[in-house]
Amino acid sequence: MSLNRVCFNCGSSSFVSDRSLGGKIVCSKCGSFSFTNKSSSFLKSKKFIFLAIAIAIFIILFR
């Protein structure tokens, strides 16, 4: 299915169409039908950089 979606419960990116639910897309590992878009690695690295800067400022201020 779509490569940029992951299951909200288990994190799997493997989905199937469940015929008993009228073709609704469900996770093939846990059976959940709630999924979210993957966050890009740029956003993760951006959060890491802000966290590192915040820790550095905290250390400098409270030294």
RODO-2510 file (C-alpha; in nm, 4 decimals, decimal comma):
residues 63
     n   res          X          Y          Z
     1     m     0,0000     0,0000     0,0000
     2     s     0,1359     0,3443     0,0836
     3     l     0,5001     0,3455     0,1875
     4     n     0,4759     0,6529     0,4095
     5     r     0,2249     0,5086     0,6592
     6     v     0,2864     0,3065     0,9730
     7     c     0,0553     0,1331     1,2181
     8     f    -0,0168     0,3452     1,5234
     9     n    -0,0151     0,0405     1,7570
    10     c     0,2789    -0,1733     1,6452
    11     g     0,4755     0,0483     1,4043
    12     s     0,4500    -0,1939     1,1121
    13     s     0,4287    -0,0660     0,7559
    14     s     0,2591    -0,3807     0,6252
    15     f    -0,1116    -0,3341     0,5470
    16     v    -0,3799    -0,5470     0,3836
    17     s    -0,7349    -0,4879     0,2697
    18     d    -0,9746    -0,6756     0,4987
    19     r    -1,2665    -0,8116     0,2964
    20     s    -1,4834    -0,8715     0,6024
    21     l    -1,4708    -0,4984     0,6824
    22     g    -1,5673    -0,3944     0,3308
    23     g    -1,2126    -0,3456     0,2045
    24     k    -1,0931    -0,1325     0,4943
    25     i    -0,7138    -0,1148     0,5218
    26     v    -0,5819    -0,2904     0,8350
    27     c    -0,2379    -0,3747     0,9715
    28     s    -0,1342    -0,7251     0,8724
    29     k     0,0517    -0,7824     1,2017
    30     c    -0,1863    -0,6572     1,4717
    31     g    -0,5159    -0,6067     1,2840
    32     s    -0,5536    -0,2430     1,3835
    33     f    -0,7036     0,0058     1,1404
    34     s    -0,5431     0,3140     1,2934
    35     f    -0,2295     0,4309     1,1175
    36     t    -0,0290     0,7492     1,0863
    37     n     0,2221     0,8988     0,8457
    38     k     0,5910     0,8367     0,9035
    39     s     0,7846     1,1337     1,0283
    40     s     1,0772     1,2180     0,8092
    41     s     1,4295     1,1682     0,9364
    42     f     1,4883     1,5428     0,8886
    43     l     1,2325     1,6232     1,1568
    44     k     1,3820     1,3662     1,3933
    45     s     1,7320     1,5065     1,3472
    46     k     1,5975     1,8597     1,3878
    47     k     1,4398     1,7661     1,7218
    48     f     1,7672     1,6047     1,8299
    49     i     1,9630     1,9201     1,7453
    50     f     1,7215     2,1404     1,9431
    51     l     1,7433     1,9018     2,2378
    52     a     2,1244     1,9094     2,2260
    53     i     2,1259     2,2907     2,2136
    54     a     1,8815     2,3112     2,5050
    55     i     2,0962     2,0764     2,7157
    56     a     2,4097     2,2752     2,6311
    57     i     2,2408     2,6037     2,7318
    58     f     2,1141     2,4444     3,0536
    59     i     2,4647     2,3234     3,1413
    60     i     2,6181     2,6659     3,0654
    61     l     2,3595     2,8561     3,2697
    62     f     2,3609     2,6329     3,5772
    63     r     2,7304     2,5589     3,5962
***
